[in-house]
């Protein structure tokens, strides 16, 4: 009997390219025993902070996105030294984001398009991303990232100490299910319009067991069954209005408590809270510091978009070194002033 499937499927697919399996990539670029212990210890510290058992402030800080591994590692070396200076007050985790959600179209991030030319050399992107994560981890820095594609964690999650689910995907069942099986703490951002109920629902969902389709370490399709993730929390990133000030933070904490969840949350100093203007992050940071001085403050973490140079740039053939190609970032000098003040 003639196979007729070609008449009804893959009509708009131009190519299917086999990809290296997670297991093979990890054989090439192994984590190793020492780094394994470091990641486990860093995850425990993050858990202790979000569960209010460690009174330091969790700071997820770094470029909006990674596009140049050389500049990213340069930034990481600076941050590792600064993290050591402030370790009694802050637990610094470097923001190493390889995937970018797009409202319509645009650059999807380093893993998807590492050469910035729409060639979408994803195997190169995965390999280069994992190599950079290892280099940063070897500096002693814990790593944070946003997981967007549900397949990517199989390649990189063993190196990550904190992860985010973004404002555009917090409502996604796929991402809630994925988060229920992730081995590190996960922060859910409020929706782009500022709705925090969606993120609270996501936290409740991700804390419960799920079964869903995924891949195993050999790249084969599998049914993934999870226990649920007990280390999830809310990230306030603003919406139609900023939501980093005391009334909004207190309201969010009350909503968490009403849902039977721990009133522990992170404030994103960037995005809508800063009206997408890099320097406005300083104002948000100052507000967080003032709120933290009060008793029973529910803020246990902050996020800051920071790079070597201030601002951002469009993708071109003549990119400025250390300058974001996505959202605006504060520069290194401002970063130091913020964390050392």
C-alpha positions as CSV (number, residue, x, y, z in Angstrom):
1,X,0.0,0.0,0.0
2,X,1.4,3.4,-1.0
3,X,2.2,5.7,1.9
4,X,0.1,8.8,1.5
5,X,1.4,10.7,4.6
6,X,3.5,13.0,2.5
7,X,0.3,14.5,1.1
8,X,-1.0,15.6,4.4
9,X,2.0,16.3,6.7
10,X,5.2,18.4,6.7
11,X,3.8,20.6,3.9
12,X,5.5,23.7,5.2
13,X,8.6,22.0,6.6
14,X,11.7,22.5,4.4
15,X,14.2,20.6,6.4
16,X,14.6,18.2,9.4
17,X,18.2,18.1,10.7
18,X,19.3,15.6,13.4
19,X,20.8,17.2,16.5
20,X,23.4,15.9,18.9
21,X,21.8,14.2,21.9
22,X,22.0,15.8,25.4
23,X,24.0,12.8,26.6
24,X,26.6,13.2,23.8
25,X,27.0,16.9,24.4
26,X,27.5,16.3,28.1
27,X,30.2,13.7,27.2
28,X,32.0,16.4,25.2
29,X,31.5,19.1,27.8
30,X,31.1,17.4,31.2
31,X,30.2,19.1,34.4
32,X,32.6,17.1,36.6
33,X,32.4,16.2,40.3
34,X,33.7,19.6,41.7
35,X,31.2,21.7,39.7
36,X,28.4,19.3,40.5
37,X,29.0,19.9,44.2
38,X,29.1,23.7,43.6
39,X,25.8,23.7,41.6
40,X,24.1,21.7,44.4
41,X,25.4,24.0,47.0
42,X,24.4,27.1,45.1
43,X,20.9,25.7,44.5
44,X,20.6,25.1,48.2
45,X,21.5,28.7,49.0
46,X,18.9,30.0,46.5
47,X,16.3,27.8,48.1
48,X,17.2,29.0,51.6
49,X,16.9,32.6,50.5
50,X,13.5,32.3,48.8
51,X,12.2,30.3,51.8
52,X,13.6,33.0,54.1
53,X,16.1,30.8,55.8
54,X,19.0,32.9,54.6
55,X,18.5,36.7,55.1
56,X,20.8,37.7,52.3
57,X,19.3,39.2,49.1
58,X,19.3,37.0,46.0
59,X,20.6,39.1,43.0
60,X,20.2,37.7,39.5
61,X,22.3,40.1,37.4
62,X,23.8,40.2,34.0
63,X,23.2,41.0,30.3
64,X,19.7,41.0,29.0
65,X,20.9,38.3,26.6
66,X,24.1,36.6,25.6
67,X,25.3,37.3,22.1
68,X,29.1,37.4,22.5
69,X,30.7,34.7,24.7
70,X,33.9,36.7,24.9
71,X,32.2,39.8,26.3
72,X,30.0,37.6,28.6
73,X,33.0,35.9,30.1
74,X,34.7,39.3,30.5
75,X,31.6,40.5,32.4
76,X,31.6,37.2,34.5
77,X,35.2,37.7,35.6
78,X,34.3,41.2,36.9
79,X,31.1,40.0,38.5
80,X,32.9,37.1,40.3
81,X,35.2,39.6,42.0
82,X,32.4,41.9,43.0
83,X,30.3,38.9,44.3
84,X,33.1,38.1,46.6
85,X,33.2,41.6,48.0
86,X,29.4,41.7,48.8
87,X,28.9,38.0,49.7
88,X,27.8,38.8,53.3
89,X,24.8,40.9,52.1
90,X,24.1,39.5,48.7
91,X,24.1,36.1,46.9
92,X,25.0,37.0,43.3
93,X,23.8,34.7,40.5
94,X,24.8,35.7,36.9
95,X,22.1,36.1,34.4
96,X,23.1,34.0,31.4
97,X,20.1,34.1,29.0
98,X,20.4,32.2,25.7
99,X,16.8,32.2,24.6
100,X,14.6,35.3,23.9
101,X,10.8,35.3,23.5
102,X,9.6,37.6,20.7
103,X,6.4,39.5,20.6
104,X,6.3,39.2,16.8
105,X,9.6,38.4,15.1
106,X,13.3,39.1,15.8
107,X,16.5,37.5,17.1
108,X,15.5,34.4,19.2
109,X,18.7,34.2,21.1
110,X,22.2,32.7,21.0
111,X,21.1,29.0,21.0
112,X,18.8,29.6,18.1
113,X,20.9,31.9,16.0
114,X,24.5,32.1,17.4
115,X,25.9,33.8,14.3
116,X,23.3,36.6,14.3
117,X,22.6,36.0,10.6
118,X,19.4,33.9,10.6
119,X,21.5,30.8,9.8
120,X,20.0,29.1,12.9
121,X,23.0,26.9,13.6
122,X,21.5,25.4,16.7
123,X,24.0,22.6,17.3
124,X,26.8,25.2,17.3
125,X,24.6,27.3,19.6
126,X,24.0,24.5,22.1
127,X,27.6,23.5,22.2
128,X,28.9,27.1,22.5
129,X,26.2,27.9,25.2
130,X,27.2,24.9,27.3
131,X,30.9,25.7,26.9
132,X,30.3,29.3,28.2
133,X,28.2,28.0,31.1
134,X,31.2,25.8,32.1
135,X,33.6,28.7,31.8
136,X,31.4,30.9,34.0
137,X,30.8,28.1,36.6
138,X,34.5,27.6,36.8
139,X,34.8,31.2,38.0
140,X,32.7,30.3,41.0
141,X,29.6,32.1,39.8
142,X,26.1,30.5,40.1
143,X,24.1,30.7,36.9
144,X,20.6,31.9,36.1
145,X,18.7,31.5,32.8
146,X,15.3,31.6,31.3
147,X,14.0,28.4,29.8
148,X,11.9,28.9,26.7
149,X,12.2,25.8,24.6
150,X,11.2,22.8,26.7
151,X,14.0,20.7,25.0
152,X,16.9,23.0,26.0
153,X,17.0,22.1,29.7
154,X,18.1,18.6,28.8
155,X,21.3,20.2,27.4
156,X,22.1,22.9,30.0
157,X,20.0,22.6,33.2
158,X,22.6,20.7,35.1
159,X,24.7,23.9,35.3
160,X,21.8,26.2,36.3
161,X,21.1,27.3,39.9
162,X,18.0,29.5,39.3
163,X,15.7,29.7,36.3
164,X,12.9,32.0,35.1
165,X,9.7,31.5,33.2
166,X,9.1,34.8,31.3
167,X,6.0,37.0,31.2
168,X,4.9,35.7,27.8
169,X,5.1,32.0,28.9
170,X,4.0,32.0,32.5
171,X,0.5,31.1,31.4
172,X,1.7,28.3,29.2
173,X,0.8,24.8,30.4
174,X,4.0,23.5,28.7
175,X,6.2,25.7,30.8
176,X,4.4,25.0,34.0
177,X,4.8,21.3,33.4
178,X,8.4,21.7,32.5
179,X,9.0,23.7,35.7
180,X,7.4,21.0,37.8
181,X,10.4,18.8,36.9
182,X,13.2,21.3,36.9
183,X,15.9,20.6,39.5
184,X,16.5,24.2,40.5
185,X,14.3,27.0,41.9
186,X,12.1,28.7,39.4
187,X,10.8,32.3,39.3
188,X,7.5,33.0,37.4
189,X,7.1,36.5,36.1
190,X,3.8,38.3,36.2
191,X,2.1,38.7,32.8
192,X,3.1,41.5,30.4
193,X,-0.1,43.5,31.4
194,X,0.9,43.3,35.1
195,X,-1.5,40.5,36.1
196,X,0.0,38.6,39.0
197,X,-2.8,36.0,39.3
198,X,-1.4,34.2,36.2
199,X,2.0,33.8,37.9
200,X,0.4,32.7,41.2
201,X,-1.6,30.1,39.3
202,X,1.7,29.0,37.6
203,X,3.4,28.6,40.9
204,X,0.6,26.4,42.2
205,X,0.6,24.3,39.0
206,X,4.4,23.8,38.9
207,X,4.4,22.7,42.6
208,X,2.3,19.7,41.6
209,X,3.2,16.5,39.8
210,X,2.7,16.3,36.0
211,X,3.1,13.9,33.1
212,X,3.9,15.3,29.6
213,X,5.9,14.6,26.5
214,X,9.6,15.4,26.3
215,X,12.9,13.9,25.4
216,X,15.3,11.8,27.4
217,X,19.1,12.2,27.6
218,X,19.5,10.2,24.3
219,X,17.2,12.5,22.5
220,X,14.3,10.0,22.3
221,X,10.7,11.1,22.8
222,X,9.6,10.1,26.3
223,X,6.8,10.6,28.8
224,X,8.2,12.7,31.5
225,X,6.6,12.2,35.0
226,X,7.5,14.8,37.7
227,X,7.2,15.2,41.4
228,X,6.4,18.9,41.3
229,X,8.8,21.8,42.2
230,X,8.5,23.1,45.8
231,X,10.9,26.0,45.1
232,X,9.0,28.4,42.9
233,X,8.2,32.0,43.5
234,X,6.8,35.2,42.0
235,X,8.8,37.8,40.0
236,X,7.3,41.3,39.8
237,X,8.4,42.8,36.5
238,X,5.8,45.5,36.0
239,X,3.1,45.7,33.4
240,X,0.9,48.6,32.3
241,X,2.2,50.2,35.4
242,X,5.3,49.5,37.5
243,X,4.8,47.2,40.5
244,X,8.0,47.4,42.5
245,X,6.8,49.9,45.2
246,X,5.6,49.1,48.7
247,X,1.8,49.0,48.0
248,X,2.2,46.7,45.0
249,X,4.7,44.5,46.8
250,X,2.5,44.2,49.9
251,X,-0.5,43.4,47.7
252,X,1.4,40.7,45.9
253,X,2.5,39.2,49.2
254,X,-1.1,39.2,50.5
255,X,-2.2,37.4,47.3
256,X,0.5,34.8,47.7
257,X,-0.6,34.2,51.3
258,X,-4.2,34.0,50.3
259,X,-3.3,31.2,47.8
260,X,-1.5,29.3,50.6
261,X,1.9,30.2,49.2
262,X,5.0,31.6,50.9
263,X,5.0,35.5,50.7
264,X,8.5,35.5,49.1
265,X,9.1,37.4,45.8
266,X,11.6,38.9,43.5
267,X,11.5,42.4,42.0
268,X,12.8,42.8,38.5
269,X,14.5,46.2,38.3
270,X,14.3,46.2,34.5
271,X,11.5,45.7,31.9
272,X,8.2,47.5,32.7
273,X,9.4,48.5,36.2
274,X,12.1,50.6,34.6
275,X,10.0,51.6,31.5
276,X,12.7,49.8,29.5
277,X,15.2,52.6,30.4
278,X,18.4,51.3,31.8
279,X,19.1,54.1,34.3
280,X,15.6,53.7,35.8
281,X,16.8,50.4,37.3
282,X,18.7,52.4,39.9
283,X,15.5,53.9,41.2
284,X,13.9,50.5,41.5
285,X,17.0,49.2,43.3
286,X,16.8,52.1,45.8
287,X,13.2,51.4,46.5
288,X,13.9,47.7,47.1
289,X,16.7,48.7,49.5
290,X,14.3,51.0,51.4
291,X,11.7,48.3,51.6
292,X,14.2,45.7,52.8
293,X,15.0,47.9,55.8
294,X,11.4,47.3,57.1
295,X,10.5,44.2,59.1
296,X,8.9,41.2,57.4
297,X,9.7,42.5,53.9
298,X,8.6,39.9,51.3
299,X,11.3,40.8,48.8
300,X,13.9,38.1,48.8
301,X,15.4,38.7,45.4
302,X,16.0,41.3,42.7
303,X,16.9,41.1,39.0
304,X,19.1,43.6,37.3
305,X,20.0,43.9,33.6
306,X,23.7,44.9,33.5
307,X,26.5,44.6,31.0
308,X,29.8,46.3,30.3
309,X,28.4,49.3,28.5
310,X,25.1,51.2,29.1
311,X,22.1,51.0,26.7
312,X,21.6,48.7,23.8
313,X,22.2,48.5,20.0
314,X,20.7,46.9,16.9
315,X,22.4,43.9,15.3
316,X,24.9,45.1,12.7
317,X,28.2,44.1,11.2
318,X,29.9,46.6,13.5
319,X,28.7,45.7,17.0
320,X,30.0,47.7,20.0
321,X,31.8,45.4,22.5
322,X,29.9,44.7,25.7
323,X,26.7,46.4,24.6
324,X,23.4,44.6,24.7
325,X,21.6,43.7,21.4
326,X,18.2,43.3,23.2
327,X,17.0,45.3,26.2
328,X,19.0,48.2,27.7
329,X,21.4,47.4,30.5
330,X,23.2,49.6,33.1
331,X,27.0,49.7,32.6
332,X,29.6,48.2,34.8
333,X,30.4,51.4,36.6
334,X,26.7,51.8,37.6
335,X,26.6,48.1,38.6
336,X,29.4,48.5,41.0
337,X,27.9,51.6,42.5
338,X,24.6,49.9,43.0
339,X,26.0,46.8,44.7
340,X,28.6,48.6,46.8
341,X,26.4,51.4,48.1
